[in-house]
């Protein structure tokens, strides 16, 4: 059993660039004296331009002829991995040889020592504009990859190949002036946002030189809260091993995994450089740019400890971000289903969908794509109301609503005003990761009140006839934050129908009412929400004209609620009873990929995430 109150000695190395025999020899000598818990290689382990000697050394490493003295995690740097290394990693689930583990391009892991490591490797490729990059070994990442990692929520150690933009703001620490021998590291705002969201205790990167910034504190969400804390980050960039300037290529430090953030501003720290450089009101703002039910989005089972498990464990708690199948930071996620990634939420086609392109032929021939879509927050929380940071919570609610409006606009155009939609969620404090499901439905079905009737009849069939439903009409500009912030387990259904005189181009711009600061009270608890920077900087979302009705049913603890309840009702309304269970609607990965690509093509006109990524 790991003692989370003990200091864990960790050593971080910069770029190794193929000189791993020398580095492991030196680390072995240091380990004998210091008894490190683990080592991290933040830069390139392998050389960019390999020689015959390099290839021979790689072969020896893979055969186990080169001793790795302690558990070592290596990041994806700027160099491509050797083909033999990729093959070995694929065959052994990320373990290259004894004691040597690959962190991957976009990874969240919790080590056996209890440390949470988040890593984003490679260089930013601005051409990767939609979703996360699919190849986990190429040394390039997308804005979506960076946004995805924000779902990890916290980190002890963050590792990025590039620097966060503005990291030097407010610092007296100097780095060398760029010259023929010294290349300035690439910096990006999306990494500043990632650091601000995760608030890591250490953020490591690499450069031709060693750079250590003064520690900086992240501003608290509510300074008036007597329990507020000031999470503090130390940013260091490590030089490569064997550099001619004798810059520091290794750094050792200790961490206590369970240690809480300081309750006062630590002496010697500066304000967050990202707050100073971008004048942001909240560090957790987004970039501009139920256990069984979740497993269907994974391609294979994933071990979140970073090392192989030899046997399964029983009675485990709900999965964390590194093993949750709705968290984009889970490297085992079925990423081929993802169709759009925003700053606070993302879209994916459903696995085992209720509506496919073929089942839509009679309902909406113009769509010609799957239309059972999930709207998922990046933040890992069982309900939207439980997202801890109020700014992140407000930003997430706003962007999920924006995605719903965009989907409605898509079906309004494709259905020429004859299609509405149904969006539903099961919001339970004991859940795993909040999400909404969305599907189109014939306007005539909605206007006849069959959605509400179907929900109530199905509830009676389940034995929940005594549970009272709440029905509210939502105006286009009305804030939903108050409703979504209500505590308690509840099943919600948004039923949207286009205006009776709506045409395919009848789309209007939301008012700024949807972006203003709101303050709501639920029971005796006051919840404050403010707009995120993504809300303030992005153009107003386009919402189709029409009427939205919200149906809500509380979920008493005395009933056994079926998480497929909403799907069952929609399946009956659509005459698709054989598709009530997602497990009966399996598709090959090729079919899933084709349908996801088809949806992207139809949705791209309405996809606000394509407006640009920084």
Legacy VTK file of the C-alpha trace (Angstrom):
# vtk DataFile Version 3.0
C-alpha trace
ASCII
DATASET POLYDATA
POINTS 614 float
0.000 0.000 0.000
1.341 3.425 -0.933
1.803 5.931 1.872
0.525 9.148 0.326
2.009 11.198 3.162
5.578 10.300 2.284
7.781 12.451 0.086
8.401 10.879 -3.285
11.836 11.649 -4.710
11.607 12.177 -8.453
14.293 12.955 -11.004
13.551 14.678 -14.332
15.890 14.550 -17.343
15.809 16.767 -20.405
16.466 15.424 -23.889
18.489 12.202 -24.081
18.672 12.106 -27.888
19.832 8.515 -28.155
22.477 8.687 -25.396
20.414 6.537 -23.066
23.249 4.146 -22.186
25.240 7.010 -20.646
22.161 8.544 -19.024
20.915 5.310 -17.447
24.423 4.630 -16.146
24.549 8.043 -14.458
21.018 7.703 -13.134
21.878 4.297 -11.713
24.744 5.796 -9.708
22.555 8.630 -8.436
19.711 6.245 -7.635
22.027 4.129 -5.474
22.693 7.184 -3.301
19.281 8.878 -3.338
16.758 6.046 -3.774
14.499 7.859 -6.251
10.913 6.698 -6.613
10.779 7.312 -10.342
12.407 9.148 -13.224
10.861 11.189 -16.033
12.474 11.935 -19.387
10.775 15.146 -20.487
12.526 15.429 -23.863
13.445 13.054 -26.669
14.683 9.632 -25.595
15.786 8.702 -29.113
17.940 10.578 -31.615
16.512 12.428 -34.612
19.161 11.271 -37.088
20.193 7.749 -36.201
23.456 5.976 -36.968
24.148 2.256 -37.099
25.367 2.497 -33.497
22.106 4.163 -32.486
20.085 1.391 -34.131
22.179 -1.236 -32.351
21.647 0.488 -29.009
17.882 0.619 -29.577
17.876 -3.097 -30.357
19.809 -3.792 -27.146
17.367 -1.685 -25.149
14.374 -3.567 -26.558
15.991 -6.927 -25.783
16.541 -5.877 -22.156
20.316 -5.822 -22.419
20.463 -2.237 -21.105
19.440 -1.846 -17.471
16.914 0.836 -16.597
17.621 1.245 -12.871
14.204 2.496 -11.683
10.675 3.069 -13.026
11.139 5.633 -15.809
8.520 7.399 -17.906
9.565 8.972 -21.193
7.620 11.654 -23.025
7.014 12.105 -26.727
9.391 14.868 -27.757
9.998 16.533 -31.102
11.598 13.503 -32.797
9.746 10.610 -34.431
10.044 7.308 -32.613
11.962 4.458 -34.296
9.673 1.969 -36.023
10.923 -0.875 -33.829
10.051 1.158 -30.718
6.507 1.844 -31.936
6.019 -1.841 -32.676
7.203 -2.821 -29.198
4.976 -0.219 -27.520
1.949 -1.471 -29.441
2.607 -5.068 -28.452
3.234 -4.309 -24.778
0.662 -1.589 -23.991
3.167 1.221 -23.596
5.928 -0.677 -21.794
9.126 -0.568 -23.832
11.221 -2.789 -21.575
11.495 -3.468 -17.871
11.093 -0.197 -15.921
10.637 1.950 -19.060
7.140 3.290 -19.885
5.892 5.573 -22.655
3.878 8.603 -21.514
2.315 9.031 -24.937
1.244 12.088 -26.872
-1.810 12.950 -24.756
-1.824 11.155 -21.436
-3.030 11.262 -17.858
-1.669 8.611 -15.515
-1.443 8.044 -11.790
1.747 6.309 -10.811
1.909 3.583 -8.198
3.526 6.230 -5.992
0.297 8.233 -6.149
1.513 11.055 -8.403
-0.757 12.271 -11.203
1.197 13.040 -14.388
-0.336 14.780 -17.391
1.718 14.883 -20.603
1.290 16.531 -24.005
4.109 15.669 -26.387
5.309 16.923 -29.738
4.887 20.228 -31.570
1.604 22.043 -32.199
0.228 21.364 -35.682
-2.359 24.016 -36.497
-3.541 21.980 -39.496
-5.058 19.450 -37.096
-8.195 21.524 -36.599
-10.889 18.978 -35.739
-10.786 16.773 -32.682
-7.771 15.064 -31.241
-4.936 13.719 -33.357
-5.432 10.026 -34.042
-1.812 8.792 -34.296
-0.440 8.560 -30.768
3.184 8.221 -31.883
3.704 11.095 -34.337
5.385 14.115 -32.665
2.561 16.566 -33.344
-0.469 17.544 -31.302
-3.626 19.521 -32.042
-5.487 22.194 -30.152
-8.046 19.489 -29.425
-5.378 17.377 -27.729
-4.532 20.268 -25.413
-8.199 20.980 -24.677
-8.843 17.304 -23.992
-6.287 17.193 -21.198
-8.111 19.901 -19.280
-10.601 17.172 -18.405
-7.960 15.734 -16.072
-8.873 18.619 -13.716
-5.671 18.436 -11.654
-2.053 17.321 -11.958
0.974 16.967 -9.756
3.264 17.115 -12.767
2.537 18.553 -16.221
4.952 17.823 -19.077
4.795 19.638 -22.422
7.314 19.762 -25.253
6.427 23.395 -25.990
6.302 26.277 -23.532
3.134 28.001 -22.331
2.805 31.456 -23.828
3.612 34.294 -21.427
5.465 32.135 -18.907
8.159 34.825 -18.517
5.658 37.595 -17.742
6.259 39.023 -14.264
9.467 37.035 -13.832
12.984 38.237 -13.114
14.493 34.954 -14.317
16.291 35.444 -17.613
16.739 32.975 -20.428
19.532 33.175 -23.030
19.035 35.510 -25.965
18.182 33.549 -29.139
21.189 33.075 -31.410
22.587 30.605 -33.911
23.295 28.253 -31.002
20.188 28.957 -28.926
16.703 28.523 -30.386
13.806 30.163 -28.562
11.222 27.543 -27.504
7.832 27.609 -29.210
5.118 29.069 -26.959
1.346 28.652 -27.225
-1.674 30.110 -25.459
-3.393 26.726 -25.383
-0.612 25.483 -23.076
-1.076 28.524 -20.836
-4.749 27.596 -20.628
-3.886 23.968 -19.876
-1.533 24.945 -17.067
-4.120 27.347 -15.655
-6.816 24.673 -15.747
-4.746 21.890 -14.159
-2.739 24.045 -11.721
0.107 21.504 -11.611
2.623 21.634 -8.806
5.412 21.231 -11.362
5.348 22.021 -15.071
8.328 20.665 -17.015
9.392 21.385 -20.561
12.652 21.212 -22.515
14.876 23.705 -24.315
18.521 24.030 -25.417
19.168 25.687 -22.044
18.033 25.315 -18.433
15.374 27.758 -17.267
13.630 27.953 -13.897
10.946 30.517 -13.289
9.959 31.772 -9.840
7.009 29.764 -8.471
3.666 31.371 -9.234
0.297 31.036 -7.542
-3.037 30.624 -9.272
-5.689 33.108 -8.142
-8.489 31.564 -6.078
-11.956 31.264 -7.525
-13.506 33.076 -4.559
-11.034 35.028 -2.370
-13.779 35.563 0.246
-14.120 31.830 0.844
-12.496 31.051 4.220
-11.340 27.690 2.846
-9.702 29.136 -0.258
-6.274 27.899 -1.309
-3.515 29.175 -3.570
-2.271 26.329 -5.800
1.336 26.994 -6.755
3.223 25.931 -9.886
6.959 25.710 -10.509
7.909 25.889 -14.195
11.247 24.441 -15.292
12.702 23.778 -18.729
15.496 21.202 -18.737
18.480 21.245 -21.092
19.481 18.115 -23.066
22.076 15.687 -21.797
25.566 16.351 -23.140
24.915 19.970 -24.168
28.107 21.915 -24.898
27.155 24.822 -22.616
27.090 22.550 -19.556
23.503 23.604 -18.852
21.626 21.575 -16.219
20.190 18.440 -17.843
18.801 16.807 -14.685
16.617 18.045 -11.850
15.595 16.223 -8.660
12.765 17.173 -6.321
10.367 15.640 -3.811
6.570 15.682 -3.679
4.019 14.457 -1.175
1.073 13.158 -3.234
-1.593 14.027 -0.654
-0.249 17.475 0.221
-2.854 20.244 0.060
-2.374 23.586 -1.653
-1.249 26.437 0.638
-3.985 28.516 2.275
-1.955 31.722 2.006
0.178 33.121 -0.800
3.582 31.482 -0.366
6.534 33.877 0.043
8.735 34.242 -3.027
5.933 33.528 -5.487
4.564 35.774 -8.218
1.071 36.081 -9.578
0.196 33.724 -12.407
1.947 34.960 -15.576
-1.041 33.857 -17.625
-3.429 36.078 -15.684
-0.996 38.963 -16.082
-0.237 38.403 -19.759
-3.799 37.899 -20.956
-5.698 39.897 -18.285
-7.997 36.986 -17.588
-10.398 36.978 -14.707
-10.149 33.230 -14.203
-7.384 30.734 -14.867
-9.720 27.862 -15.578
-11.244 29.543 -18.600
-11.265 27.542 -21.758
-9.226 28.015 -24.903
-10.846 29.684 -27.865
-9.699 27.607 -30.311
-22.471 5.385 -15.408
-19.606 2.856 -15.088
-21.067 0.198 -17.374
-22.688 2.724 -19.630
-19.354 4.439 -20.126
-17.389 1.371 -21.153
-18.989 1.325 -24.589
-16.839 4.254 -25.671
-13.553 2.441 -25.080
-11.811 0.423 -27.720
-10.010 -1.756 -25.150
-9.571 -1.886 -21.393
-7.085 0.609 -19.995
-4.870 0.562 -16.936
-4.612 4.014 -15.420
-1.721 3.290 -13.084
0.847 3.602 -15.835
2.049 0.024 -15.281
0.489 -3.296 -16.202
-1.921 -4.880 -13.701
-1.442 -8.584 -13.163
-4.918 -9.150 -11.761
-8.192 -7.280 -11.613
-9.507 -5.545 -8.529
-13.006 -5.723 -7.103
-15.198 -2.983 -5.653
-13.185 -0.226 -7.269
-14.420 3.367 -6.950
-15.838 5.150 -10.027
-13.143 5.743 -12.639
-11.098 8.917 -12.538
-10.232 11.073 -15.564
-7.345 8.819 -16.582
-9.634 5.784 -16.958
-13.047 7.350 -17.600
-14.284 6.569 -21.090
-15.776 10.025 -21.532
-12.518 11.798 -20.635
-10.425 12.743 -23.641
-7.318 12.416 -21.503
-7.897 8.637 -21.464
-5.546 7.374 -24.207
-7.799 4.355 -24.701
-10.807 6.423 -25.755
-12.459 5.508 -29.058
-11.353 8.774 -30.650
-12.673 7.845 -34.096
-16.167 8.657 -32.793
-15.252 12.267 -31.891
-16.650 14.830 -34.301
-15.969 18.225 -32.692
-14.005 19.587 -29.726
-14.693 23.004 -28.270
-13.105 24.772 -25.349
-15.263 23.205 -22.625
-17.184 20.372 -24.311
-17.065 18.011 -27.270
-19.339 16.012 -29.579
-19.192 12.336 -30.424
-21.378 9.947 -32.345
-22.869 7.267 -30.107
-21.486 3.757 -30.028
-24.323 1.411 -30.924
-26.363 4.419 -32.116
-30.130 4.619 -32.038
-30.187 6.511 -35.348
-27.768 5.700 -38.160
-27.607 7.079 -41.688
-29.734 4.171 -42.918
-32.411 4.526 -40.204
-32.661 8.240 -41.034
-33.550 7.713 -44.690
-37.280 8.051 -44.094
-37.032 10.589 -41.262
-34.539 12.997 -42.834
-33.024 11.928 -46.178
-31.037 15.157 -46.418
-28.985 14.339 -43.320
-27.385 11.183 -44.739
-25.388 10.757 -41.522
-25.829 9.315 -38.026
-27.838 11.569 -35.754
-27.520 10.088 -32.277
-25.011 12.492 -30.764
-23.494 12.920 -27.327
-22.579 16.357 -25.922
-19.922 15.784 -23.280
-18.158 18.251 -20.969
-14.376 18.127 -20.861
-14.435 18.438 -17.072
-14.679 15.120 -15.254
-17.688 15.467 -12.937
-20.829 13.338 -12.369
-23.130 16.348 -12.890
-22.707 19.815 -14.352
-23.596 21.312 -10.978
-20.687 19.459 -9.373
-17.982 20.997 -11.586
-16.021 22.688 -8.785
-14.819 25.873 -10.477
-17.797 28.231 -11.068
-16.191 29.829 -14.115
-15.478 26.438 -15.699
-18.999 25.344 -14.761
-20.608 28.359 -16.435
-18.409 27.975 -19.520
-19.274 24.297 -19.794
-23.012 24.891 -19.504
-22.860 27.653 -22.112
-20.871 25.601 -24.608
-23.006 22.478 -24.222
-26.055 24.648 -24.850
-24.287 26.149 -27.853
-23.639 22.680 -29.284
-27.308 21.782 -28.774
-28.385 24.894 -30.638
-25.959 24.111 -33.456
-27.371 20.588 -33.796
-30.899 21.993 -33.872
-29.886 24.449 -36.588
-28.459 21.554 -38.589
-31.699 19.534 -38.494
-33.799 22.630 -39.118
-31.967 23.171 -42.371
-31.803 19.515 -43.382
-35.396 18.821 -42.398
-36.739 22.012 -43.950
-38.614 22.845 -40.780
-40.166 19.382 -40.423
-37.728 18.102 -37.808
-37.395 18.905 -34.135
-35.100 17.290 -31.592
-34.955 15.655 -28.191
-31.982 16.048 -25.844
-31.835 14.187 -22.546
-29.567 13.651 -19.552
-29.401 11.517 -16.425
-27.915 13.819 -13.781
-26.904 11.846 -10.689
-24.376 12.657 -8.009
-23.295 9.018 -7.966
-22.635 8.982 -11.704
-19.300 9.056 -13.471
-19.169 11.751 -16.156
-22.036 14.085 -17.064
-23.279 14.124 -20.663
-26.301 14.863 -22.832
-27.696 12.686 -25.601
-29.370 14.291 -28.628
-31.441 12.958 -31.526
-33.776 14.458 -34.159
-37.474 13.654 -34.172
-40.322 14.462 -36.526
-41.945 17.796 -35.686
-45.386 16.226 -35.990
-44.503 13.719 -33.245
-43.445 16.522 -30.939
-46.444 18.760 -31.675
-48.830 15.918 -30.795
-47.247 15.766 -27.320
-46.004 12.227 -27.805
-42.589 12.839 -26.242
-44.046 13.933 -22.915
-46.686 11.209 -23.033
-44.123 8.567 -23.937
-41.844 9.573 -21.050
-44.674 9.432 -18.519
-46.029 6.118 -19.797
-42.574 4.529 -19.717
-42.068 5.842 -16.175
-45.343 4.201 -15.153
-44.237 0.975 -16.809
-41.102 1.099 -14.687
-43.208 1.586 -11.538
-42.434 5.275 -11.116
-45.977 6.553 -11.671
-45.995 8.459 -8.364
-42.961 10.545 -9.340
-44.075 14.008 -10.459
-42.746 15.633 -13.626
-42.016 19.337 -14.026
-42.659 21.066 -17.344
-41.233 24.477 -18.273
-40.995 26.433 -21.485
-37.639 28.051 -22.093
-37.401 31.307 -23.999
-34.537 31.482 -26.501
-32.624 33.977 -24.349
-33.438 32.403 -20.981
-30.539 31.221 -18.873
-30.539 27.521 -18.103
-27.709 27.791 -15.573
-30.119 28.062 -12.632
-31.841 24.826 -13.600
-28.623 22.968 -14.365
-27.084 24.136 -11.079
-29.859 22.584 -8.995
-28.626 19.838 -6.704
-30.266 16.446 -6.554
-30.649 13.499 -8.924
-32.861 14.256 -11.908
-33.730 13.101 -15.421
-34.111 15.999 -17.878
-35.462 16.195 -21.429
-35.196 19.213 -23.731
-37.810 19.013 -26.492
-37.240 21.490 -29.319
-39.552 22.164 -32.220
-38.891 24.757 -34.937
-41.163 27.742 -35.376
-44.172 26.895 -37.518
-43.061 29.377 -40.180
-39.354 28.531 -39.896
-37.434 28.084 -43.107
-34.162 26.261 -43.565
-32.270 29.521 -43.242
-34.249 30.956 -40.326
-31.457 31.185 -37.794
-31.073 33.992 -35.310
-28.291 35.201 -33.074
-28.554 34.688 -29.347
-28.750 37.779 -27.223
-26.059 38.679 -24.761
-28.460 37.605 -22.017
-26.922 34.161 -22.401
-23.466 35.456 -21.565
-24.110 37.704 -18.589
-23.124 36.930 -15.070
-25.781 34.979 -13.179
-26.358 34.326 -9.538
-28.766 31.630 -8.438
-29.938 30.229 -5.174
-30.973 26.613 -4.760
-32.363 25.667 -1.362
-29.993 27.341 1.102
-26.943 27.119 -1.147
-25.976 30.108 -3.259
-24.131 29.302 -6.461
-22.384 32.014 -8.439
-21.488 31.598 -12.068
-19.602 33.899 -14.398
-18.903 33.732 -18.132
-15.642 32.118 -19.200
-13.247 33.797 -21.572
-14.479 31.491 -24.335
-17.971 32.890 -23.862
-16.730 36.451 -23.945
-14.297 36.151 -26.852
-16.189 33.803 -29.183
-18.850 35.181 -31.526
-22.427 34.683 -30.281
-23.656 31.175 -31.065
-26.301 30.766 -33.730
-29.559 29.296 -32.479
-32.520 28.297 -34.622
-35.916 29.836 -34.010
-38.424 27.618 -32.277
-39.684 26.479 -28.902
-37.833 24.509 -26.236
-39.733 22.698 -23.493
-37.862 21.216 -20.537
-39.305 18.136 -18.828
-37.761 17.101 -15.503
-38.324 14.093 -13.291
-36.572 13.767 -9.926
-34.908 10.400 -9.353
-35.716 9.239 -5.820
-33.112 7.090 -4.121
-35.790 4.448 -3.641
-36.011 3.576 -7.352
-33.557 1.705 -9.538
-33.253 4.069 -12.487
-32.410 2.641 -15.904
-29.816 4.905 -17.568
-31.209 3.791 -20.955
-34.650 5.220 -20.079
-34.455 8.122 -22.550
-33.223 5.910 -25.378
-36.002 3.376 -24.762
-38.683 6.059 -25.104
-37.156 7.513 -28.292
-36.776 4.049 -29.801
-40.502 3.383 -29.294
-41.486 6.759 -30.729
-39.327 6.108 -33.788
-40.536 2.539 -34.255
-37.023 1.247 -33.583
-37.753 -1.108 -30.681
-35.048 -3.489 -31.897
-32.484 -0.731 -31.291
-33.419 0.032 -27.670
-30.226 -1.558 -26.371
-26.982 -0.127 -27.707
-25.350 -3.547 -27.365
-27.704 -4.858 -30.051
-26.584 -2.131 -32.476
-22.893 -2.864 -32.799
-20.882 -1.602 -35.755
-17.362 -2.289 -36.922
-14.792 0.408 -36.282
-14.724 1.061 -40.026
-18.492 1.645 -40.062
-18.264 3.875 -36.987
-15.489 5.908 -38.582
-17.405 6.328 -41.854
-20.515 7.523 -40.028
-18.548 9.940 -37.837
-16.898 11.421 -40.924
-20.287 11.696 -42.629
-21.649 13.596 -39.627
-18.662 15.966 -39.647
-19.336 16.799 -43.274
-22.986 17.669 -42.628
-22.301 19.477 -39.338
-19.265 21.528 -40.411
-21.428 24.469 -41.519
-22.709 24.742 -37.940
-19.545 23.709 -36.043
-18.283 26.775 -34.192
-15.121 24.917 -33.120
-13.875 25.277 -36.706
-13.755 29.053 -36.392
-10.061 28.754 -35.507
-7.742 27.263 -32.917
-4.887 29.123 -31.339
LINES 2 616
289 0 1 2 3 4 5 6 7 8 9 10 11 12 13 14 15 16 17 18 19 20 21 22 23 24 25 26 27 28 29 30 31 32 33 34 35 36 37 38 39 40 41 42 43 44 45 46 47 48 49 50 51 52 53 54 55 56 57 58 59 60 61 62 63 64 65 66 67 68 69 70 71 72 73 74 75 76 77 78 79 80 81 82 83 84 85 86 87 88 89 90 91 92 93 94 95 96 97 98 99 100 101 102 103 104 105 106 107 108 109 110 111 112 113 114 115 116 117 118 119 120 121 122 123 124 125 126 127 128 129 130 131 132 133 134 135 136 137 138 139 140 141 142 143 144 145 146 147 148 149 150 151 152 153 154 155 156 157 158 159 160 161 162 163 164 165 166 167 168 169 170 171 172 173 174 175 176 177 178 179 180 181 182 183 184 185 186 187 188 189 190 191 192 193 194 195 196 197 198 199 200 201 202 203 204 205 206 207 208 209 210 211 212 213 214 215 216 217 218 219 220 221 222 223 224 225 226 227 228 229 230 231 232 233 234 235 236 237 238 239 240 241 242 243 244 245 246 247 248 249 250 251 252 253 254 255 256 257 258 259 260 261 262 263 264 265 266 267 268 269 270 271 272 273 274 275 276 277 278 279 280 281 282 283 284 285 286 287 288
325 289 290 291 292 293 294 295 296 297 298 299 300 301 302 303 304 305 306 307 308 309 310 311 312 313 314 315 316 317 318 319 320 321 322 323 324 325 326 327 328 329 330 331 332 333 334 335 336 337 338 339 340 341 342 343 344 345 346 347 348 349 350 351 352 353 354 355 356 357 358 359 360 361 362 363 364 365 366 367 368 369 370 371 372 373 374 375 376 377 378 379 380 381 382 383 384 385 386 387 388 389 390 391 392 393 394 395 396 397 398 399 400 401 402 403 404 405 406 407 408 409 410 411 412 413 414 415 416 417 418 419 420 421 422 423 424 425 426 427 428 429 430 431 432 433 434 435 436 437 438 439 440 441 442 443 444 445 446 447 448 449 450 451 452 453 454 455 456 457 458 459 460 461 462 463 464 465 466 467 468 469 470 471 472 473 474 475 476 477 478 479 480 481 482 483 484 485 486 487 488 489 490 491 492 493 494 495 496 497 498 499 500 501 502 503 504 505 506 507 508 509 510 511 512 513 514 515 516 517 518 519 520 521 522 523 524 525 526 527 528 529 530 531 532 533 534 535 536 537 538 539 540 541 542 543 544 545 546 547 548 549 550 551 552 553 554 555 556 557 558 559 560 561 562 563 564 565 566 567 568 569 570 571 572 573 574 575 576 577 578 579 580 581 582 583 584 585 586 587 588 589 590 591 592 593 594 595 596 597 598 599 600 601 602 603 604 605 606 607 608 609 610 611 612 613
